[in-house]
Amino acid sequence: MRYALDVHRKRGFADCKDAIDPGGHIVSDKTEINSALNAEENNPNIRQLTIVNPDIAAASCRLSAGSMIAGKYEVIEPMNVSTGEADLYICKYDRKKYVVKVYRRQRGIKPEVLTALKSIDSPYIASVYDTGEYNERPFVVLPYYKNGSLQGRRFTFEELKKFIIPSINEALGILHQNDIIHKDLKPSNIMLRSDNKSIAVIDFGISSVVEEGSTVLITQTGMTPEYSAPETFRSLFLEESDYYSFGITVYELFCGYTPYKNMTAEKIAQFTTVQRIPFPENMPQELRDFISAVTYFDITNRSKKENPNRRWTYTEVCDWCNGKKQMIPGESADITLNLSIPAYTFLKQKYKDIPSLTVALASNWNDGQKQLYRGLMSAFFKNFNPEIAGYCMDAEEAAAGNKGKYDIVFWNLLYKIYPQLNGFYWRGQAYESLQALGCDMLEKLWKNDESDFYYWDSILVNELLSSYLTKSKSENESLAAAVSAIEISHVMGRKDKRIRLMNYYTLAYLLSDRKIFRIEEKQFKNVTELADHMKGLFDLSYGKFERFCHKLIQSKDRLDVQLEAWLIALGKRKELEAWRKQLPG
């Protein structure tokens, strides 16, 4: 790369026949398959599969009976389904009937997801065994599950605990071991296998593969709001997000409806960040505990396996299925002890513990400040908790003396009345962690989206990140030191546009821990990948190479801001300094 720079300067039962596949969305809750066809779920010569369909407007080119796909799959007839993104056919091969899905677009399923699915051999996952192109249109060959999906079906608690929950848990465990996040788990995407007990997960059309070295996924997606975790409404997807969907799915399989039925996406997003799921009286406590644990809203402690206050995933669900007693997230002694309070009404909701009240106040920033500065909080706590009442009165006084500090005074109070508030909240925006904040920053910077520049400025100028690390008692001293240095640099150089942008990128890389450089719709994970790309351009065309270099180096021999911050994040500061010393003057 140094040479290149120098040259510049140089994814039911028998009466429910759902069609699904690993590459899209369920078009309707029920898809009709010709009942005269008696295809078996299993073929001893191949692995299991299914079918799917997103809404994509495209021209259809129906195949007639007798057409051959890939020289061996003979079309019997089209499937009686409505799909905008592909044509589905019942085909036969080796005296067995299968489903072939022919897409109308080249990228019907992400290539990396398809590759990962092909490597999975599990009865709990709809697997791909054949793919190719027919008349320049990609296709996948899939079986269908004759018992249909779980959509519209209800199960007893015993059936759920003994059969359904363990199967879904195994499916998610396998997907996550292969770095696949499903992102749209729900009853219509779960098929009942021929034993009428176990299931297979389908529909991987919006699924994603987590990048190497990354623990989170920032993306835009066609997720289903009723089943979606709080963090996904901010485009943040984790393994824990699939487990939240798992919990809502189990709720529906027992009750026949979701807890968020008839709510808008916006209402769901707001409700899930501050409220626990409401349960019907006939739901067994053990099942309530399970659903509460996999849908726990706060995922701040997701990486601390010893902390009981984190959303359950594979291991905890296995233990629950085996009858092992466990702490339920948010109900462990260290969180609830001495934190119960008389009902506090805020935005027409009643809160009976300090943690949930604090999260509600922080998530509804402006209304939360009104509770404080109108004296409502101090008056409430004065009757039973003089200490917190004192904190509130101190905050009222501090804000009265400096009206420009309303936000920072309110912020400090939130973390003072509930020190375990590990999520990062500021001016109406909420992040599960600093890593989530960093990922959001990086995505906006890559899109040249300046809408949050003022927000980031206020975080850095008020030194909130170093203060947050202190409040959360972070043991990462190097992170704290680096964050503090960026805050100082920002205060001193905020009038310089390049310094501000450099601080944004440096902070985004530091917090997100995502070491990716993006340019011209390409991304590079390390310097070698970038250097190889530049060498390829040089060998192909010096003109293309030169134009690419111009994007890497700005005027006055300064590197592109993102490139410089990326190289520093990769630990190449010394190499950068050495390169600069070789420049003329």
C-alpha positions in Angstrom: 0.0 0.0 0.0 2.8 2.4 0.8 4.2 1.8 -2.7 0.7 2.6 -4.1 0.4 5.8 -2.2 3.9 6.9 -3.4 3.0 6.2 -7.0 0.0 8.4 -6.7 1.5 11.3 -5.3 1.2 9.1 -7.0 -34.2 -19.0 6.9 -48.3 -26.9 11.1 -49.9 -29.6 10.3 -51.3 -31.6 7.3 -54.0 -29.1 6.6 -51.6 -26.2 6.4 -49.4 -26.3 3.3 -46.9 -23.4 3.5 -44.5 -22.8 0.8 -41.1 -21.5 1.9 -37.5 -21.3 0.9 -34.2 -20.2 2.2 -34.2 -17.1 0.2 -37.1 -14.6 0.8 -40.2 -13.8 2.8 -43.5 -15.6 3.2 -45.9 -13.9 0.8 -49.0 -14.9 2.7 -49.6 -16.8 6.0 -50.8 -19.8 4.0 -49.6 -21.0 0.6 -51.5 -23.7 -1.2 -49.8 -26.8 -2.6 -51.6 -29.2 -4.9 -53.1 -31.8 -2.5 -52.9 -34.5 -5.1 -49.1 -34.4 -4.7 -47.9 -36.8 -2.0 -44.2 -35.8 -1.9 -42.2 -37.1 1.0 -40.4 -34.7 3.3 -37.3 -36.8 3.2 -35.3 -38.3 0.3 -32.5 -40.6 1.4 -30.3 -39.3 -1.4 -30.6 -35.6 -0.6 -30.9 -33.2 2.3 -34.1 -31.4 3.4 -35.3 -28.1 2.0 -38.1 -25.6 1.6 -39.4 -22.4 -0.2 -40.1 -18.6 0.2 -41.0 -15.3 -1.5 -40.4 -11.5 -0.9 -42.5 -8.8 -2.7 -40.5 -7.9 -5.7 -42.3 -6.6 -8.8 -40.8 -8.4 -11.9 -42.0 -10.0 -15.1 -43.0 -13.7 -14.8 -41.9 -16.3 -17.3 -43.9 -19.4 -16.5 -42.4 -22.8 -17.5 -44.6 -25.4 -19.0 -45.0 -29.1 -17.9 -42.1 -31.2 -19.2 -39.6 -28.4 -19.1 -36.2 -29.6 -17.7 -34.3 -27.6 -15.1 -30.6 -28.3 -14.8 -31.1 -31.2 -17.1 -32.7 -33.4 -14.5 -35.6 -31.7 -12.7 -38.7 -32.2 -14.8 -41.5 -29.6 -14.3 -44.9 -31.2 -13.5 -46.8 -28.0 -12.8 -46.5 -24.6 -11.3 -47.3 -24.3 -7.6 -50.5 -22.4 -6.8 -48.8 -19.5 -4.9 -48.7 -15.8 -5.3 -45.1 -14.5 -5.3 -43.6 -11.3 -6.8 -40.0 -12.4 -6.7 -39.9 -16.0 -8.1 -41.8 -18.8 -9.8 -42.3 -22.0 -7.9 -42.7 -25.4 -9.6 -43.4 -29.0 -8.5 -40.8 -31.0 -10.2 -39.7 -34.6 -10.2 -36.4 -36.2 -10.2 -35.4 -39.8 -9.4 -39.1 -40.7 -8.9 -39.4 -38.1 -6.2 -41.2 -34.7 -6.3 -39.5 -31.5 -5.2 -40.0 -27.8 -5.4 -37.8 -25.7 -7.7 -37.8 -21.9 -7.1 -36.7 -19.8 -10.1 -35.9 -16.3 -9.1 -36.7 -13.2 -11.2 -33.6 -11.3 -9.9 -30.0 -12.2 -9.7 -29.6 -11.8 -5.9 -32.6 -13.6 -4.5 -30.6 -14.6 -1.4 -27.3 -13.2 -0.2 -24.5 -15.4 -1.6 -22.8 -15.6 1.8 -26.0 -16.9 3.5 -26.5 -19.4 0.7 -22.9 -20.6 1.1 -23.3 -20.9 4.9 -26.6 -22.8 4.5 -25.1 -25.3 2.1 -22.6 -26.2 4.8 -25.3 -27.0 7.4 -26.6 -30.6 7.7 -29.3 -30.5 10.4 -33.0 -31.6 10.6 -33.8 -28.3 12.3 -32.6 -26.1 9.4 -34.1 -26.0 5.9 -31.0 -26.8 3.9 -30.0 -26.0 0.3 -28.8 -29.0 -1.8 -28.9 -27.7 -5.4 -28.6 -24.3 -7.0 -27.9 -23.0 -10.5 -29.3 -20.9 -13.3 -32.1 -21.5 -15.8 -32.3 -19.1 -18.7 -29.9 -16.8 -16.8 -32.2 -16.8 -13.8 -31.0 -18.3 -10.5 -32.9 -21.2 -9.0 -32.8 -23.4 -5.8 -34.2 -26.9 -5.5 -36.1 -27.6 -2.3 -38.5 -30.1 -0.7 -41.6 -28.9 1.0 -42.9 -29.9 4.5 -46.2 -31.7 4.1 -47.4 -30.8 7.6 -47.1 -27.1 6.9 -45.9 -24.3 9.2 -46.8 -23.4 12.8 -48.8 -20.4 11.6 -52.3 -20.4 13.2 -51.4 -23.4 15.4 -51.6 -23.6 19.2 -49.8 -25.9 21.6 -50.0 -26.8 25.3 -47.3 -25.9 27.7 -46.2 -29.5 27.8 -45.9 -29.7 24.0 -44.0 -26.5 23.8 -41.5 -27.4 26.5 -40.9 -31.1 25.4 -40.9 -30.7 21.6 -41.2 -27.2 20.1 -38.9 -25.1 22.2 -36.0 -27.5 22.3 -36.2 -27.9 18.5 -36.2 -24.1 17.8 -33.4 -23.7 20.3 -31.3 -26.2 18.4 -32.1 -24.5 15.1 -30.9 -21.1 16.4 -27.9 -22.6 18.0 -26.8 -24.2 14.7 -27.5 -21.0 12.8 -25.5 -18.9 15.2 -22.6 -21.4 15.2 -22.5 -20.7 11.5 -22.6 -16.9 12.0 -26.1 -16.7 10.5 -28.6 -14.3 12.1 -32.1 -15.2 10.9 -33.7 -11.8 11.6 -37.3 -12.8 10.9 -38.2 -15.8 13.1 -42.0 -16.3 13.5 -44.5 -19.2 13.3 -44.9 -19.0 9.5 -41.2 -19.4 9.1 -41.1 -22.6 11.3 -42.2 -25.9 9.6 -43.6 -28.9 11.4 -41.7 -32.0 10.4 -43.2 -35.4 9.6 -42.9 -36.6 13.2 -45.4 -33.9 14.2 -43.0 -33.0 17.1 -39.9 -31.4 15.8 -39.5 -28.4 13.6 -37.3 -26.9 10.8 -36.6 -23.2 10.4 -37.0 -21.7 7.0 -37.0 -18.4 5.1 -33.6 -16.9 5.1 -34.4 -14.2 2.5 -33.4 -11.3 4.9 -30.9 -13.3 6.9 -27.3 -12.1 7.2 -23.9 -13.6 8.0 -22.0 -11.7 10.7 -18.7 -10.4 9.5 -15.6 -12.0 10.8 -14.6 -10.5 14.1 -17.9 -8.7 14.6 -20.5 -9.4 17.2 -23.2 -7.1 15.9 -24.9 -6.5 12.5 -26.1 -3.1 11.4 -28.5 -3.4 8.5 -31.8 -2.3 6.9 -34.2 -5.2 6.7 -37.8 -6.3 6.0 -38.3 -7.5 9.6 -41.8 -8.2 11.1 -42.3 -5.6 13.9 -44.6 -7.9 16.1 -41.7 -10.3 16.5 -38.8 -7.9 16.5 -36.4 -7.1 19.4 -36.1 -3.5 20.7 -32.6 -3.1 19.3 -33.7 -4.1 15.8 -35.8 -1.0 15.5 -32.5 0.8 15.5 -31.2 -1.6 12.8 -29.0 -3.4 15.3 -29.2 -7.2 15.0 -27.6 -9.7 17.4 -28.0 -13.4 18.2 -30.0 -12.2 21.1 -32.4 -10.6 18.6 -33.4 -14.0 17.2 -34.1 -15.2 20.8 -36.4 -12.3 21.4 -38.4 -13.3 18.2 -38.3 -16.9 19.6 -40.0 -15.6 22.8 -42.8 -13.8 20.9 -43.3 -16.8 18.7 -43.7 -19.1 21.8 -46.2 -16.6 23.2 -48.2 -16.8 20.1 -48.1 -20.6 19.9 -49.6 -20.8 23.4 -52.0 -17.8 23.2 -53.0 -17.7 19.5 -51.9 -14.1 19.2 -48.8 -11.9 19.9 -48.6 -9.4 22.8 -48.3 -6.6 20.3 -51.3 -7.5 18.1 -52.8 -4.5 16.3 -50.0 -2.1 17.4 -48.1 0.0 14.9 -44.4 -0.5 14.5 -43.7 2.8 16.2 -45.8 1.9 19.2 -44.1 -1.5 19.4 -40.7 0.1 19.3 -41.5 2.5 22.1 -43.3 -0.1 24.2 -40.5 -2.8 24.1 -37.8 -0.5 25.3 -39.5 0.4 28.6 -42.2 -2.3 29.3 -42.3 -6.0 30.2 -44.5 -8.3 28.1 -48.1 -8.6 29.5 -49.1 -12.2 30.1 -52.6 -13.8 30.2 -53.8 -15.3 33.5 -53.9 -18.8 32.1 -50.2 -18.9 31.1 -48.2 -21.1 33.5 -45.6 -19.3 35.5 -42.8 -21.5 34.1 -43.7 -20.4 30.6 -43.9 -16.8 31.6 -40.4 -17.1 33.1 -39.1 -18.5 29.8 -40.6 -15.8 27.6 -39.5 -13.0 30.0 -36.0 -14.3 30.0 -35.6 -14.5 26.2 -37.3 -11.2 25.6 -35.5 -9.2 28.4 -35.2 -5.7 26.9 -31.8 -4.7 28.3 -28.9 -6.5 26.5 -26.2 -4.3 28.0 -24.7 -7.3 29.8 -24.9 -9.7 26.8 -21.1 -10.4 26.8 -20.9 -11.0 30.6 -21.9 -14.7 30.9 -21.6 -14.7 34.7 -24.2 -11.8 34.9 -27.8 -13.2 35.3 -29.3 -9.9 34.1 -28.9 -10.6 30.4 -31.2 -12.0 27.7 -31.2 -15.8 27.6 -29.8 -17.6 24.5 -28.9 -21.2 23.7 -27.2 -22.4 26.9 -29.8 -20.9 29.3 -32.7 -22.3 27.1 -31.1 -25.8 27.2 -30.9 -25.5 31.0 -34.6 -24.4 31.2 -35.7 -27.3 29.1 -33.8 -29.7 31.4 -35.5 -28.2 34.4 -32.5 -26.3 35.8 -33.5 -23.4 38.1 -32.0 -20.1 36.9 -32.3 -16.4 37.7 -34.7 -14.6 35.5 -33.1 -11.5 33.9 -34.2 -8.3 35.7 -35.5 -10.2 38.7 -32.2 -11.2 40.3 -31.4 -10.0 43.8 -28.8 -7.5 42.9 -31.2 -5.6 40.7 -34.5 -5.8 42.6 -33.3 -5.5 46.2 -34.5 -2.3 47.7 -35.5 -1.0 44.2 -39.3 -1.6 44.5 -41.2 1.7 44.7 -44.9 2.7 45.0 -46.5 3.0 41.5 -45.1 6.0 39.6 -47.3 7.1 36.7 -45.4 8.4 33.7 -46.9 8.8 30.3 -50.0 6.9 31.4 -47.9 3.8 32.5 -47.3 2.7 36.1 -43.7 1.8 37.1 -43.1 -0.1 40.4 -39.3 -0.4 40.4 -36.5 2.1 39.9 -34.8 0.3 36.9 -37.9 0.3 34.6 -38.8 3.9 35.7 -35.2 5.1 35.0 -35.2 3.5 31.5 -38.6 5.1 30.8 -37.4 8.5 31.8 -34.2 8.1 29.8 -36.1 6.8 26.7 -38.6 9.7 26.7 -36.0 12.5 27.3 -38.1 15.6 27.1 -41.0 14.3 29.1 -38.6 12.8 31.6 -37.0 16.2 32.1 -40.4 17.7 32.8 -40.9 15.2 35.6 -37.6 16.4 37.2 -37.7 20.1 36.6 -41.4 20.5 37.7 -40.5 18.9 41.0 -42.6 15.8 40.5 -39.7 13.4 41.0 -38.4 14.9 44.2 -42.0 15.2 45.6 -42.6 11.5 44.8 -39.3 10.1 46.3 -39.5 12.4 49.4 -42.1 10.2 51.0 -40.0 7.0 51.1 -36.5 7.5 49.7 -35.0 10.8 51.0 -31.6 10.0 49.4 -33.0 9.9 45.8 -35.3 12.8 46.7 -32.1 14.7 47.6 -30.5 13.8 44.3 -33.5 15.2 42.5 -33.5 18.5 44.4 -29.8 18.9 43.8 -30.4 18.5 40.1 -33.3 21.0 40.2 -31.0 23.5 41.8 -28.1 22.9 39.5 -30.3 23.4 36.4 -31.8 26.5 37.9 -28.3 28.0 38.2 -27.4 27.1 34.6 -30.3 26.7 32.2 -27.9 25.6 29.4 -27.1 22.5 31.4 -30.6 20.9 31.6 -29.6 17.9 29.5 -26.3 17.1 31.3 -27.9 17.6 34.8 -30.7 15.2 33.8 -28.2 12.7 32.4 -26.1 12.6 35.5 -29.2 12.2 37.7 -30.4 9.1 35.7 -27.1 7.3 36.3 -27.1 8.5 39.9 -30.5 7.2 40.9 -29.8 3.9 39.1 -26.1 3.3 38.7 -26.7 -0.1 37.0 -28.2 1.8 34.0 -25.6 0.5 31.6 -27.3 1.5 28.4 -26.2 4.8 26.9 -29.0 7.3 26.8 -28.7 10.9 25.7 -31.2 13.4 24.3 -33.8 10.9 23.3 -31.5 8.4 21.7 -30.8 5.0 23.4 -28.1 2.5 22.7 -27.6 -0.9 24.4 -23.9 -0.2 24.7 -21.1 2.1 23.5 -20.4 -0.5 20.8 -23.9 0.0 19.5 -23.3 3.7 19.4 -20.0 3.2 17.6 -21.7 1.0 15.0 -24.4 3.5 14.4 -21.8 6.3 13.9 -19.8 4.2 11.4 -22.9 3.4 9.3 -23.9 7.1 9.1 -20.4 8.2 8.3 -20.1 5.6 5.5 -23.4 7.0 4.0 -22.1 10.6 4.4 -25.1 11.2 6.7 -24.4 14.3 8.7 -27.8 14.3 10.6 -26.2 13.3 13.9 -23.1 15.5 13.8 -24.6 17.9 16.3 -25.6 15.0 18.5 -22.1 13.6 18.5 -20.6 17.0 19.1 -22.8 17.3 22.3 -21.6 13.9 23.5 -17.9 14.8 23.0 -18.0 18.3 24.3 -19.8 17.3 27.5 -17.3 14.5 27.9 -20.1 12.0 28.4 -18.3 8.9 27.2 -15.4 9.1 29.6 -17.9 9.9 32.4 -20.1 6.9 31.3 -17.1 4.6 31.4 -16.4 5.8 34.9 -20.0 5.4 36.0 -20.2 1.9 34.6 -16.8 1.1 36.3 -15.2 -0.1 33.0 -12.0 -2.0 33.5 -10.8 -1.1 30.0 -8.3 1.6 30.9 -7.0 1.9 27.4 -10.5 2.6 26.0 -11.1 5.2 28.7 -7.8 6.9 27.9 -8.4 6.9 24.1 -11.9 8.2 24.5 -10.7 11.0 26.8 -8.0 12.0 24.3 -10.7 12.2 21.5 -12.9 14.4 23.7 -10.0 16.8 24.4 -9.1 16.9 20.7 -12.7 17.6 19.8 -13.1 20.5 22.3 -9.8 22.1 21.0 -10.4 21.5 17.3 -14.1 21.4 16.8 -14.0 24.4 14.5 -11.8 22.5 12.1 -14.0 20.4 9.9 -11.3 17.8 9.2 -10.5 17.4 12.9 -14.1 17.0 13.7 -14.6 14.3 11.0 -11.4 12.6 12.1 -12.6 12.4 15.7 -16.0 11.0 14.5 -14.3 8.2 12.5 -11.7 7.5 15.2 -14.4 7.2 17.9 -16.7 5.1 15.6 -13.9 2.6 14.9 -12.8 2.6 18.6 -16.3 2.0 20.0 -17.6 -0.4 17.3 -14.5 -2.5 17.1 -15.3 -2.9 13.4 -12.1 -2.6 11.4 -13.6 -2.1 7.9 -12.6 0.6 5.3 -15.4 1.4 2.7 -14.8 3.1 -0.6 -16.5 2.9 -4.0 -19.0 0.3 -2.7 -16.0 -1.9 -1.7 -14.9 -2.8 1.8 -11.5 -3.9 3.1 -10.7 -5.6 6.4 -7.0 -5.1 6.4 -4.2 -3.2 4.6 -3.3 -6.3 2.5 -6.8 -6.4 0.9 -6.5 -2.7 0.1 -3.1 -3.1 -1.4 -4.1 -6.1 -3.5 -7.0 -4.2 -4.9 -4.8 -1.2 -5.8 -2.3 -3.5 -7.5 -5.1 -5.0 -9.5 -6.2 -1.6 -10.6 -2.6 -0.7 -11.5 -2.2 -3.9 -13.6 -5.6 -3.2 -15.3 -5.4 0.5 -16.0 -3.1 3.2 -14.7 -5.9 5.7 -15.1 -8.2 3.7 -12.8 -5.4 3.3 -10.4 -4.6 7.0 -10.3 -8.3 8.0 -9.9 -8.6 5.5 -6.9 -5.5 7.0 -5.4 -7.0 10.5 -5.7 -9.8 9.3 -3.4 -7.3 8.1 -0.8 -5.2 11.3 -0.7 -6.7 14.7 -0.3 -5.0 18.0 -1.0 -1.7 18.9 0.7 -0.7 15.2 0.8 -3.3 14.5 3.5 -4.9 11.0 3.6 -8.6 10.6 3.3 -10.1 11.1 6.8 -11.7 7.6 6.9 -8.5 6.0 5.6 -6.3 7.6 8.2 -8.7 6.8 11.1 -8.9 3.2 9.8 -5.2 2.8 9.7 -4.9 4.2 13.2 -7.6 1.7 14.3 -5.5 -1.1 12.8 -2.5 0.1 14.8 -0.6 1.7 11.9 0.1 5.0 13.5 3.9 4.6 13.4 3.8 3.6 9.7 1.7 6.7 9.0 4.2 9.0 10.7 7.1 7.3 8.7 5.2 7.9 5.5 4.6 11.5 6.3 8.3 12.1 7.0 9.1 11.0 3.5 6.9 13.7 2.0 8.7 16.7 0.5 8.9 19.6 2.9 
